[in-house]
Amino acid sequence: MDIYAAALPGCPRLGAKHMRALMDYFETAEDVWKASAESIEKSHILTGKTLAAFLAYRNETSLEQIEEKLYQLDIRCSAFEDSDYPPLLSATANPPAVLFYRGALPCFERTIAVVGSRKATAYGIETAHELARGLSAHGITIVSGGARGIDSASHTGAMEGGSPTVVVLACGLDRVYPPENRHLFHQVIESGGTLVSEYPPGTPPLGRQFPARNRIIAGMSRGILVVEAAERSGSLITSDFALEEGRDVFSVPGSIWLPSCKGTNQLIRNGAICCTSADDILSEYGWKEEENKKSEKGFLEQLTLEEELVYRFCCTENEVTSEEILQQSGLSVVKLTMLLLQLQLKGYIREVGSGRYIVTRKD
């Protein structure tokens, strides 16, 4: 872990843009930390009160104490230019310079954010749970904010689906917010998921930090699914961030009579992709087709090259004769007879008449 990078977010007045600019100018966080006051001033990145605050913070801060605290809390960090930093997030307009995390960072190749109301109805809770579970069962990483309602339901569903889930918090990772989700957060880590925050340990969950948290949720994800949201729901802020970054917005339709569904229904009217099943999202990105190809590859890997050749000939028609395979394959009669027998024993084809075969296993 880069302790110099981990120390930077604790500085008052120092924003993500400042930190990224400093690390770019001086090349590493360590060089930023060790740079002279004169060289920092000459960079013109920090000026006035921000420069004074950084110099004072650096002089007063013990890197050893920060390192020990992070070690005790089992918190690590990933800087903007590190290889494990979420690639989709790094492509956004203003990504965090440093991410703190507990657990294991996933690869972030296929991620979908699921957000919605904290005061969700039973319909919203069940829908979020089932959609997240369905996506997770197909290897999709679910990202959400760990809040009450839709967020919690989506994390729970994701864990049941078998893929890791990511909780993005608006406070330090030593804080539990909301308090009743302590057990849920523990389960997330135990199941191979991750707790993430751009805020250093000790940071309380202040209101102004939640929109920034939503920006990270949207930035980490290929698309965002809004399950249940009222007209002025904070989830709509997350969908706005997604649109600004060119990400897709999916919305679950709800009752026209429920205020808690007005936001999601409005999103659909405004052009969001209507989502009623996990397949709607999987199909949008071709993820199901990719999975089928991988499944087919594994399916065929169980055959020898010659067996696969004969099997593919059998797949060309609903029914094929041994004579047709013999003419097209160039195999000898003895060899083809043996291969056809092996494929029948393995359950890939079946003889339906004298010398006529059909495929019985397509996976």
N, C-alpha and C positions, 0 to 999 in steps of 0.2 A: 504494500500500500504506500502511496505517495503521501507522506505525512505533511509535506509542504502544501500540497493541493488541499488536503483535508483541513488545514489551518485557515486558508483564505476566506471561506464563507463566514467565519466567525467575526470578521472585521465589520464594525458598524459603517454604514454608508457605502460599502463596496458592493456593487451590483454584479450580476452575471456578465454584462457587457464589459465592465471594468476588468473583471478577472480574466475573461477570454482575451481581451486586448493586451493585458499585461503578459500573459503566458505566451501569446503570439510574438510580442515584441522582444521579450527576454528569453524565449524558447522553452523554458521549463518553469514549473512552479518553484522549484528550488532556487533557480536564478532570480526569480522575482523576490523571493524571501531574502536572499543574500545581497540584492542590489543596493548600491549606495543611495542615499536620499537624493543626491545630485542627479544620478542617472535616471531615477524614477521621475524626478521633476522635469528633466530634459525630454523625456518621452512624451510629455504633454497629455498623458492618459489620465492622470490624476492631478487635480488642481484644488487650490483653496482648502476648504474644510475636509474634503474627501482625502486629499493628500495628507493633511495633518492627522486625520483619524487613522489612516493606515499606518503611518510611521509610529504613532503612539501605540497602536495595537500590537505592532510587530515587536516593539521594544518591551512591552509588558507581558507578552505571551510566551509560555513555556511549551515548546513542541513536545517535550517528553511527557508533560502532563496530558496533553491532548492525545498522544499516542496511547498512553496508559488507559485513559478513559475509554477510548474507542475499543481497545482490546478487552476491557472488562465488560463492555456492553455488546461485544461481538458484532461491531459495526465496521464495515469497510467502505471504501469510496472508489469511485471511478471518475477520472477527470475527462473533460471534453475530448481530448485527443487520444485517450486510451482505446485499445482495440476492443474492449468489452463494453464501451459506452454504446447505448442503444442507437443504431444507425439512423432510424427514422427520426428520432429526437434530434440528433445532431444536424439534420437537414432543415430544421425549423428556423424561423427568423431570429429567435432569441432563446437558444437552449441554455439550460443551467450549465455553468462552468464545471461544477462538481456535483455528483450524485452520491449521497450516502445510502448504503443498503445493508440489510440483514437478510441472510439466506443466500441463495445461489441465483445469480443473474441468468435469465434464460437467453437464448440466442436472438430473440426478437425478430425472427424471420417472418412469422405469421402471427400477427397480434390484432386483436379486436378489443376496443374499449366498450364496456357496457355501463351505462349510467342511467340515472333516473331519480325519482322522488325519494326523499327520506321518509315521508309519510305515505308510503305506498299502500295500495289496496291489496287484498288477497290475490286478485287477478294479476297485479303487477309483480308481486313477489313470486308467484308460481311461474309466470312467463319468463322473468329474468333468470330464474333458477334453471328452467328447462332449456332455454336457448343457450345459456352459458354451458350447461352440461353437454348439449348436443355439439356445440362448437369444440369444446375441450376434447370430446371423444374422438374428434378428427384431427387432433394435434394442434389446435389453435390455442395460443396463450391469451387468456382473458385479463385485461387491465381495467382496474376500477379504483375508486377512492376510499374503500373501507368504511364508508359511512353507513348509517342505519338504512333500512329499506332495500332499495334496488341494488345498491353496491354490495351489501352483505349477501343478498340472495345470489348474486352473480358469482361472487367468490366461492360460496358454498357449492354451487352447481359446477363450477369449473373444477374444483377438487374432486367431486364425484365423477367427473368425466375423465379424469386421469392425467390431465396436462397441468403444468404449473400455472399459477395465477400471480399477478403482480398487484400489490396494494400501494398506491401512491398517497402519501400522507402530507398534510399541510402543517406539520410540526416536526420537532426532532424525533428520532426513532426511539429515544428513551421515554417518550410520552405515549400514552395509550389514549387515543381519541377516535371515536367515543369510548368511554371507559368500559362499557358492557361488551366491547368487541375484543377484549384481551384474549379470550380463549380462541376466537376466530383467527386472530393474528398469529397465535402460537401454532394453530393447525396449518395455516398457510406455509409457515417456515418448515414445519415437520413434513409437509407433503411435497417439499422441493420448490416451493414458491419463494417470493421475495417481497420484503417491505422496502419501499424506496422513498427518499425525501431529498429535496435540495437544501434543507435546513439542517444545521449542525445540532448535535444533542443539546438539550436544554431549551430549545426554542418552543414556546407555548403555541397552541393552535389559535392564532389570531385571525379575525375575520378577513383581513386584507390578503391573507396568504392562500385562501381557498381558490380564488380565480387563477392564481399562479399555479396551484396544484392542478387545476383543471387543464391548464395549458400543457402541462407535462403529460397528463393522461391522453389528451388528443394527439400530442406530438409523438408519443411512443407507438401509436397504433396506425394500422393501415386504414381502418375505418372505425367509426363510432356508432354504436347502437343505443338509441334512446328508447327505453322501455316504457316509462310512464313519467310524464312531466306536465305540470300546470303551466299556465301562460307565462309566469314570471320565474319559472324554476331555474336554479343555478345550472342544471343540466343543459339548458339551452345555451349558456355561456360556453360550455365545453363544445357543443356542436358548432358554435360560431368560430371558435378557435380551429376546429377541424376544417371548416370550409376555407378559412384564411390560409391554411397550410396545404390546401388542395387535396384534403382527405375526403373520403366518402362518408356520408351521413345516412344511416338506416334508422327507421322509426317504426315502432310497433303501433298499429292502429288501436284505438280504444273506444269506449262508449262515448257517443256524442252528448250524453247527459251528465257525464262525470267531469267536474272541474279539473281533476287530476290528469285527465287525458287531453285537455285542450291544447297543451303545448306539443304533444306528439302528433296529434291530428293536424295541427297547423304546419308542422315540419313537412308532413306528406303533401299538403296543399302547396307548399313552397318548393317542392321538388325533391325532397328526401326519398330514398328508396324504401318502399313499403316492405316490411319484414314480418312474416308470419311463421317462419321456421328457420332452423339453422341452415337448411339447404339454400335458402335465398342468399345468404352471405357466402357460403361455400361456392355456389355456382357463379356468383358475381366475379370472383377472382380465379375461377378455374381450379380451386383447391381440391375439389372432389375428383376432377379428372386426373390431377397429379397423383392423388392417392390411389386411384384405380390403376394407373400405369405402374406405380410401385408395387401394387398388389399382384398385377399380372407378371411383372418381372420376377417376383419371388416365387410365384406359381410355376413359371417356366423353368426357373433355376433348378427345380427338382428333377428335371429331365436331362438326359444326355443330349448332345448335339444332334445325333441321328434320330433319337426319339422326338425331339422338338421339331425336326424337319418333317417327319411323318405326321405329327400332331397338327402342324400348321396346314398341311395338305388336307387333312380331315376337316379343318375349320373353313375351308373355302366354299363349301356347299353344305346344304342341310344333310345331304347323304352323299358319300363318295365310295367308289369301288376300289378294290385292291389293284385292279387292272389300270385304273386311271392314275393311281399313286405310282405304280410301277413305271408307267410311261413318262411321267413328269419328274420323278426323283432320280432315275438312273440307278436305283438300287437293284441288287440281284433278288430273285424270287425268294431264295433262302433267307437273305438278310431282312427283306421286307416282312416276311412271315413271322420272323422272330420279333421284330420291332412292334408289329401289330399285336402280337400276343402280350408283350411286355406292357404296352399301353393299356390293354384291356385289364391286365392283372392290377395295374396301378389305378384303375378306375377313370382313365381319361377318355376312353372311347368304348363303344359297344358294337358288336356285330349284330345286325338286325336281319340278316339274310345271308345267303351264300356269297361271301366276298363283299358284302356291303356294310359300311361302317358309319356311325354317327358319333358326334362329340357328346360326352355325358358330363364333362367337368370343364366349366369355363371360369370358375371362381368369380 
